[in-house]
Each structure stands twice: as structure tokens, then as C-alpha cells.
Amino acid sequence: MTSPPARAANESMPALRRAARRLRPWVSLTLLVGLTATAIWGMWLTGGLGALATGALLAMAALAVTLSRHRLGQGSAGVSSARQRRTGWVVAGALVVAFGLWNATSLLLYVTRHNTADPLQQRMATWGRDHGYGPIIDWLEAQTYDQPPSVEPADELSLDDELTARTTTTTTPANPEPPESTAPPPTTIPVPAAPAPLPTWFAPALAGEGQWTAIATAGGQPAVWATSIRPFPAAGGVVASMAVIDQTYLRAAMFNGDEEPGGSWTRDDHVPTELYASLVVAMNSGFRFEHIRGGYVTEGQVLKPLLVGEATIAIGRDGKMVIGELGREIVDDGSWVSIRQNLKLMVDGGVSMVGAESTRDVWWGADYGREVYVNRSAVCELGDGRLAYLLVGKVDAGQMAQSLINVGCVKAVQLDINGTWPNFFTFVHNADGSLQPVFLDRRMGSNTYRYLRKSAKEFFAFFDVTLLPAASVLDA
């Protein structure tokens, strides 16, 4: 029975405070249940049954210690509801500790094993996606990359300084005669011609804007040209770097990443040293598998089923790379060495497909229906049939598509986006046979040697056919 003084104090308590006291146990119980459920969910995502078993053992140990203390302190007295809640919080705390320890250990082991020069933030994001936290990371990116590009024209271009320092602008006319000191190529194969200069959208144009520089050779002839340009008139802050690839003397190949797709391959996560002499350029591929519907086929294995109608990059037995729509330009007839799909064609017939495909739930990297403005990469086909690689930033999908159209792309496949995932390298061939990778664009960064040592994701590379050994991993 409540004593008179206590009853009087309770009656004088403000109604709001009394209501809060009555609600406190329910609020505590709600938080307790939510915290426990979150810890169990997180452990299941990160470590499955192993993590749950660890959490259960730690919770049982904490519960045993708590109950033992209660018995020592209170004898055989009954357990109050408040004490029950405190016991529940002890168990929940143990689960949270187990959750934290398991995740911290898993993350530490991952970033240690993948101790590349990629930013720590990017490696942590990869770990998170590998462990079920993709939706959370997508939401965070949607909040972070929500600033559209400036409408003011940029005052500098983006070709890598090292690239421009070692090359000069080419003025090679179409089908030129080779110098007398250079052995001519076979008469049945034309000398690759430099691309025509790109029209610029802002006056005055910046130095070198839209003008092509030969950055790599194959068969003794220019094979890759690069330029930088402001390709989007509505937002002059958008800057693109572009490399045109002439495959006359090149052979393409797709190499399989250590994590994506993972597994054991003949063409595994790096270019082998025996191909260094012939390596010309290398570039990133597409989205993670969980972000696309389309397929992945290589070395005779179907890792992800191909879908008709999806944007497709295919490499034939002749070593040539082509892009298009599966079932239209590209037919899955078993004759392809490698096929990689990534979303729908972003540009088709010189027309942006972003608006139409967005209505079919193709979001091009937009998260939760929100546009994200990031560096984006793409491979496209030009009007003359040659391929081009582009890095454009920072743009949303619609701006990316229009930028591709403005530089002459008639078909385009968006590749990876954001962070340092978009990357394109040429290579300096040193006298001792080693290679020095050089970025196409100064916004590319971090792990410069990723394609020579270990790449987490699959990638494409092009080789000089006149320098390839008679047999190699490219034949698998």
C-alpha cells in the first residue's frame, strides 16, 4: 500500500510527467526490441550463422552473469518488471557488441587483404555492398552526390598532365604516307587516320580543346587518340576526356576481377607479364552484378544469363570489340569469346535513351529515384565505326547521354560510375620491359597499377597484334 506522503507527492506530479512515466517502460521496450532486431539483422548480413552463433554465445554469457548477480543480491525475491527490462538491455547490449566486433573484424580483414591504393572510403563501400549494406550505401550516395554541375564554363580541361607532357597534337591527314624510315604496313590494311577535330561549344575554346593527340600506337601506327572538351552547353562546368580507339592493329580481351566475378580464370585479375610488350590500353567495365539485369559470359562459362535487348559489349574470336543491343547487332550464337552487358544502350541511333528507359525502371545509377551527379564512364561507337571511351563529370544520366551525342557517339553503353572506378590507362614501355601506367584523365586516381597487379573488378584491355606471342591467355 502506498504511504500517504508518497500518494500526495504522486498526486501533485504534473499530468505530463505522470504520462511520461507510464510510457517509459513501453518506450524502453520498443528501443530494446529495435536494437536487438538491428543487431541480429546486421550479424546475419555480415556473417550469417557464424555471426549469429557468436552473438548468441555472448548474449548467453551476459545473461548468465546478470542473473547470477541478481540471485546473489536479492536471494529468492521475485524479479520486478524493471529488473526484467534491465536484463533485456544487458542481452541487447551483448548482441550489439557482438555485431560491432564481427563487423569491425570482417571490415579490417577485407581492407587489409585488399590493401590497394584505392581510397579507404571506396574499399569500405565495396565491403558494405558485399555484405548486404548496398541499399544503405545507395541512400547515402543519393544524399551526397546531389549537386548539379555549374553552368559557368570550366577554365581548364581534364587530360592527365603526364599524358599531355609526353605527347604532341597530331596533324596526321587521312591515310598518310608513312615516313621513309618506317616500314609501311601491309598494303591491304589502311593506315589509321586521326579523328576530325570536335566542334567546341564555348568561345573562346581552351587550348587543345577538341583537338586530338595520338597517345598510343599499334603496328607502328597511331591507334589511340585523346582530347578533352566541355561537351554540354547547358552546363559549362561539365568536362569530358575522350579516347578514340582504332582496332586495325589491336586485339581486345576481357579479364576477370578478383572479386567480380571472382573465381579461377585463365584471364584472371591482371595482365600477365608475357603480354606487357603488347599492352596498349586498358579500361574499366560495368556495374556490379546486383545492379544490372543483364549477363556475363566468358571463357565458355555463363556466370549471369544474357538478356535480349540489353546493352552489350562483345569480343569476337577475331579479337575485335563491338557494342550494341543483344538480339539486334549482336547475336548470342556461341561465337563470342566474352560478352558483358550493362543496362540498356544509353545512346542509340544518336538519340538519348535515358528518358525512355527510366520509365522502364532503368536508373543509370540514380538511387531512390534521385539523380546523382558523379563522374561517369562509357564506351561508344562513332559514326565511322570506331570505338571511344569517355569520362564525363560530374553529370546525371541525361547530361551524360547528351554529352556523348554532342561528341559524335551514335551508340553508347554506360560503364562504371563514381569514385575511382572509372579509369583508362595508356602505358609507357620501359627499357627493362616494365610498364608505367598513365591515366587518361587527372580525375582518375589511386590504384594506378590495378590492371597489372590485381583488379577487384573485371576490365578490358587492348593489345598490339604485331607484338603478341603466338599463344597466350587471350586464346582461352
C-alpha positions in Angstrom: 0.0 0.0 0.0 1.3 3.4 -0.9 2.1 5.7 2.1 0.2 9.0 2.4 3.2 11.1 1.7 4.0 9.2 -1.4 0.4 9.4 -2.5 0.4 13.1 -2.0 3.6 13.6 -4.0 2.3 11.4 -6.8 -1.0 13.4 -6.9 0.9 16.7 -7.1 3.0 15.5 -10.0 2.1 17.2 -13.3 -0.1 15.1 -15.6 2.5 15.2 -18.4 5.2 13.8 -16.1 2.9 11.0 -14.9 2.1 10.2 -18.5 5.8 10.1 -19.4 6.5 7.8 -16.5 3.7 5.4 -17.7 5.1 5.5 -21.2 8.7 5.0 -20.2 8.5 1.2 -20.0 6.9 1.0 -23.4 9.5 3.3 -25.0 12.2 1.3 -23.4 10.7 -1.9 -24.7 10.4 -0.6 -28.2 14.0 0.6 -28.3 15.1 -2.7 -26.8 13.3 -4.7 -29.4 14.5 -2.4 -32.3 18.1 -2.5 -31.1 18.1 -6.3 -30.7 16.5 -6.8 -34.1 19.0 -4.5 -35.8 22.0 -6.3 -34.2 20.6 -9.7 -35.2 19.9 -8.4 -38.8 23.4 -6.9 -39.1 25.1 -10.0 -37.9 23.1 -12.2 -40.3 24.1 -9.9 -43.2 27.7 -9.8 -42.3 28.5 -13.3 -41.2 25.4 -15.4 -41.4 25.1 -18.3 -39.0 28.6 -17.9 -37.7 28.0 -14.3 -36.6 24.6 -15.2 -35.1 26.2 -18.0 -33.1 28.9 -15.6 -31.8 26.2 -13.2 -30.8 24.1 -15.9 -29.1 27.1 -17.1 -27.0 28.0 -13.6 -25.9 24.4 -12.8 -25.0 24.0 -16.1 -23.1 27.2 -15.3 -21.2 26.0 -11.8 -20.3 22.6 -13.1 -19.3 24.2 -15.8 -17.0 26.4 -13.2 -15.3 23.4 -10.8 -14.8 21.1 -13.5 -13.3 23.9 -14.7 -11.0 24.3 -11.2 -9.6 20.5 -10.9 -9.1 20.4 -14.1 -7.1 23.4 -13.1 -5.0 21.9 -9.7 -4.3 18.2 -10.5 -3.8 18.0 -14.1 -2.7 14.8 -15.7 -3.8 12.8 -12.5 -4.1 10.7 -12.2 -7.3 12.0 -10.4 -10.3 10.4 -7.0 -11.0 9.5 -5.7 -14.4 12.2 -3.1 -14.1 14.8 -5.7 -13.5 13.5 -7.7 -16.4 14.0 -4.7 -18.7 17.5 -4.2 -17.3 18.2 -7.8 -18.1 16.8 -7.4 -21.6 19.1 -4.4 -22.1 22.1 -6.5 -21.0 21.3 -9.1 -23.6 20.7 -6.5 -26.3 24.0 -4.8 -25.4 25.8 -8.1 -25.7 24.3 -8.6 -29.2 25.3 -5.1 -30.2 28.8 -5.7 -29.0 28.9 -8.9 -31.0 27.6 -7.1 -34.0 30.2 -4.4 -33.7 33.1 -6.8 -33.2 32.0 -9.1 -36.0 31.6 -6.2 -38.5 34.8 -4.5 -37.4 36.8 -7.7 -37.8 35.3 -8.5 -41.1 35.9 -5.0 -42.4 39.5 -4.9 -41.1 40.3 -8.2 -42.7 38.8 -7.0 -46.0 40.7 -3.7 -46.2 43.9 -5.4 -45.1 43.6 -8.1 -47.8 42.7 -5.5 -50.4 45.4 -3.1 -49.4 45.4 -1.3 -52.7 45.8 2.4 -53.3 42.1 2.8 -53.8 40.6 5.2 -51.2 39.6 3.7 -47.9 36.1 5.0 -48.3 35.7 3.2 -51.6 37.1 -0.1 -50.1 34.7 0.3 -47.2 31.8 0.8 -49.6 32.8 -2.3 -51.5 32.9 -4.3 -48.3 29.5 -2.9 -47.4 27.9 -3.9 -50.7 29.5 -7.4 -50.4 27.8 -7.8 -47.0 24.3 -6.7 -47.7 24.5 -3.0 -46.9 24.1 -1.9 -50.6 20.7 -0.1 -50.0 22.2 1.9 -47.2 25.2 2.9 -49.3 22.9 3.8 -52.2 20.9 6.1 -49.9 24.0 7.8 -48.6 25.3 8.4 -52.1 21.9 9.9 -53.2 22.3 12.4 -50.3 25.9 13.1 -51.1 26.1 13.5 -54.9 23.0 15.7 -55.3 24.7 18.9 -56.6 24.3 19.6 -60.3 27.3 20.9 -62.3 28.0 24.6 -62.7 26.6 26.5 -65.6 29.7 28.6 -65.7 32.3 27.3 -68.3 35.2 25.4 -66.7 38.5 27.2 -67.2 40.6 24.1 -67.6 40.4 20.7 -69.3 41.0 17.3 -67.7 43.6 15.3 -69.7 46.2 14.0 -67.4 49.2 16.2 -67.2 51.6 13.3 -67.7 49.8 12.2 -70.7 49.9 15.6 -72.4 53.5 16.1 -71.4 54.7 13.0 -73.3 52.6 13.5 -76.4 52.0 16.1 -79.1 49.0 17.1 -81.0 48.7 15.1 -84.2 48.1 16.7 -87.6 48.2 13.4 -89.4 45.9 13.6 -92.5 43.7 10.7 -93.5 45.6 7.7 -94.9 49.0 9.4 -94.8 52.2 8.0 -96.4 54.5 6.6 -93.8 57.9 8.2 -93.3 60.7 6.6 -95.4 62.4 5.4 -92.3 59.4 3.5 -91.1 58.4 0.1 -92.7 55.0 0.5 -94.2 52.1 -1.7 -93.0 50.7 -4.3 -95.3 49.1 -2.7 -98.3 45.8 -4.4 -97.7 45.4 -2.6 -94.3 45.0 1.2 -94.4 46.9 3.4 -92.1 44.6 4.6 -89.3 43.5 8.2 -89.7 43.3 10.7 -86.9 39.7 11.7 -85.9 38.5 15.0 -87.2 38.6 17.8 -84.6 35.5 18.1 -82.4 33.4 21.3 -82.6 33.6 23.3 -79.4 30.6 24.7 -77.5 32.1 27.7 -75.8 34.1 30.7 -77.1 36.9 31.1 -76.7 37.9 27.4 -76.8 40.5 26.4 -74.3 44.0 25.4 -75.5 43.8 21.9 -77.2 40.0 21.6 -76.7 38.6 19.2 -79.2 42.0 18.7 -80.8 43.3 15.1 -81.0 46.6 13.9 -79.6 48.0 10.5 -80.5 48.6 8.7 -77.2 49.3 5.1 -78.2 50.5 3.1 -81.2 50.0 -0.4 -82.6 51.5 -1.9 -85.7 53.9 1.1 -85.8 50.9 3.4 -86.4 48.8 5.6 -84.2 46.0 3.6 -82.6 44.5 5.7 -79.8 43.9 9.5 -79.8 42.7 11.6 -76.9 41.2 15.0 -76.3 39.3 16.9 -73.6 36.3 19.1 -74.2 33.4 20.9 -72.5 30.6 18.8 -74.1 27.4 20.1 -72.5 26.3 23.6 -73.5 23.8 24.0 -70.7 26.4 23.4 -68.0 29.9 24.6 -68.9 31.3 23.1 -65.7 31.0 19.6 -67.3 34.3 18.4 -68.7 35.0 15.2 -70.7 38.1 13.3 -71.6 37.8 11.1 -74.6 39.9 8.4 -76.3 39.2 7.1 -79.8 40.4 3.5 -80.3 41.2 2.3 -83.8 41.2 -1.6 -83.7 43.1 -2.0 -87.0 46.2 -3.4 -85.2 44.6 -4.1 -81.9 43.2 -7.2 -80.2 40.7 -6.8 -77.3 40.2 -9.0 -74.2 38.2 -9.1 -71.1 40.0 -10.0 -67.8 38.1 -11.3 -64.8 38.3 -9.5 -61.4 39.4 -10.9 -58.1 36.0 -10.2 -56.6 33.8 -9.7 -59.5 33.2 -12.2 -60.9 35.8 -13.9 -58.7 36.8 -17.5 -59.1 39.7 -19.0 -61.1 40.2 -18.0 -64.7 42.8 -18.1 -67.5 42.4 -14.4 -68.0 42.3 -13.5 -64.3 42.6 -10.3 -62.4 45.7 -8.8 -64.1 47.6 -8.7 -67.4 50.4 -11.3 -67.2 53.9 -10.1 -67.8 54.3 -12.0 -71.0 51.8 -9.6 -72.5 53.4 -6.4 -71.3 55.2 -5.8 -74.5 52.0 -5.8 -76.5 49.7 -4.0 -74.0 48.4 -0.7 -75.4 45.5 0.5 -73.2 43.2 -0.8 -70.5 39.8 0.4 -69.2 37.1 -0.3 -66.6 34.0 -2.3 -67.3 30.4 -2.0 -65.9 28.3 -2.1 -62.8 28.4 -4.7 -60.1 26.2 -7.7 -60.9 23.5 -6.9 -58.4 22.9 -3.5 -60.1 22.2 -5.0 -63.6 19.7 -7.4 -65.1 22.0 -8.4 -67.9 24.6 -11.1 -68.3 28.2 -12.0 -68.2 29.8 -14.8 -70.3 33.5 -15.5 -70.8 35.9 -18.5 -71.3 32.9 -20.7 -72.2 31.1 -20.1 -68.9 27.8 -18.3 -68.3 28.1 -16.5 -65.0 25.0 -14.4 -65.4 22.4 -15.2 -68.1 22.3 -12.9 -71.1 19.1 -10.8 -71.8 17.9 -9.9 -75.2 17.6 -6.1 -75.6 20.3 -5.2 -73.1 23.3 -3.1 -73.9 26.1 -5.4 -74.8 29.9 -5.3 -75.2 31.2 -8.4 -77.1 34.6 -9.6 -78.1 34.8 -11.9 -81.1 37.2 -14.6 -81.9 38.9 -12.1 -84.2 39.8 -10.1 -81.2 37.6 -7.1 -82.1 35.3 -5.4 -79.6 31.8 -4.4 -80.7 28.9 -2.8 -78.9 25.2 -2.9 -79.5 21.9 -4.4 -78.4 21.8 -8.2 -77.9 19.4 -9.7 -80.4 19.9 -6.9 -82.9 23.6 -6.0 -83.7 24.9 -8.8 -81.5 23.5 -12.4 -81.6 24.3 -14.9 -79.0 25.4 -17.7 -81.4 28.2 -19.1 -79.3 30.9 -17.4 -81.4 31.9 -14.8 -78.9 34.9 -15.0 -76.6 33.4 -12.7 -74.0 30.1 -10.8 -73.5 29.4 -8.2 -70.9 26.0 -6.5 -70.5 25.3 -3.2 -68.6 21.8 -1.7 -68.5 20.3 -0.5 -71.8 22.0 1.4 -74.6 22.3 5.0 -73.2 22.5 6.3 -76.7 21.0 4.5 -79.7 21.0 5.9 -83.2 22.3 9.2 -81.9 19.4 9.6 -79.6 19.4 9.6 -75.8 17.5 6.6 -74.3 17.7 7.8 -70.7 14.2 9.2 -70.5 12.5 6.2 -72.2 14.4 3.6 -70.3 13.9 5.4 -67.0 10.2 4.7 -67.3 11.1 1.0 -67.5 13.0 1.1 -64.2 16.5 1.6 -65.6 18.0 4.3 -63.3 21.6 4.5 -64.7 23.0 4.7 -61.1 20.3 7.1 -59.7 19.4 6.0 -56.2 15.9 6.0 -54.8 14.7 7.9 -57.8 17.1 10.8 -57.2 19.6 12.0 -59.7 23.2 11.6 -58.7 25.9 13.9 -60.2 29.1 11.9 -60.5 31.9 11.1 -62.9 30.6 8.6 -65.4 32.3 6.4 -68.0 31.1 5.0 -71.2 32.2 3.2 -74.3 30.6 4.3 -77.6 30.6 3.8 -81.3 31.3 6.8 -83.5 29.9 7.5 -87.0 33.0 5.9 -88.6 32.6 2.7 -86.7 35.5 3.2 -84.3 35.1 2.9 -80.6 35.6 5.7 -78.0 36.0 5.7 -74.2 34.8 8.7 -72.3 34.9 10.0 -68.7 32.4 12.8 -68.2 31.7 14.6 -64.9 30.1 15.5 -62.8 26.8 14.7 -64.5 23.5 12.8 -64.2 22.4 10.2 -66.7 20.6 12.6 -69.0 23.5 15.0 -69.1 25.9 12.1 -69.8 23.8 10.9 -72.7 23.6 14.3 -74.3 27.4 14.8 -73.8 28.0 11.5 -75.6 25.8 12.6 -78.5 27.5 16.0 -78.7 30.9 14.4 -79.3 29.7 12.1 -82.0 28.5 8.9 -80.4 25.8 7.1 -82.3 25.6 4.1 -79.8 26.8 4.1 -76.2 27.0 1.8 -73.2 27.4 3.4 -69.8 30.1 1.7 -67.8 31.0 2.2 -64.2 30.5 5.5 -62.3 31.6 7.3 -59.2 34.8 7.4 -57.2 37.9 5.9 -58.9 36.0 3.0 -60.6 36.1 4.8 -64.0 39.7 4.6 -65.2 41.5 4.3 -68.6 45.3 3.8 -68.9 47.9 4.0 -71.6 51.3 2.5 -70.8 54.9 3.7 -71.0 57.1 0.8 -72.0 60.4 1.0 -70.2 63.6 -0.4 -71.5 63.6 -3.2 -68.8 60.2 -4.5 -70.0 58.3 -3.0 -67.1 55.3 -0.7 -67.7 54.3 2.7 -66.3 50.5 3.2 -66.4 49.3 6.7 -67.3 45.8 7.9 -66.6 43.7 9.4 -69.4 42.1 12.0 -67.1 43.5 13.7 -64.0 40.2 13.0 -62.1 41.1 9.3 -62.3 43.2 8.3 -59.4 44.5 6.0 -56.7 45.4 2.4 -57.7 47.5 3.1 -60.9 48.7 -0.5 -61.2 45.4 -2.2 -60.7 45.3 -3.9 -64.0 49.0 -5.1 -63.8 48.8 -6.5 -60.2 45.2 -7.2 -59.1 41.9 -5.7 -60.1 38.8 -6.2 -57.9 36.5 -6.0 -60.9 36.7 -7.2 -64.5 38.3 -4.9 -67.1 39.0 -4.6 -70.8 42.5 -4.4 -72.4 43.7 -3.8 -76.0 47.0 -5.4 -77.3 49.2 -4.7 -80.3 48.6 -7.7 -82.6 52.0 -7.4 -84.1 53.7 -7.9 -80.7 51.5 -10.7 -79.3 53.1 -14.1 -78.7 52.0 -17.0 -80.8 49.9 -18.4 -77.9 48.7 -16.6 -74.8 45.8 -16.3 -72.3 44.0 -14.3 -74.9 43.3 -17.6 -76.8 41.2 -19.1 -73.9 
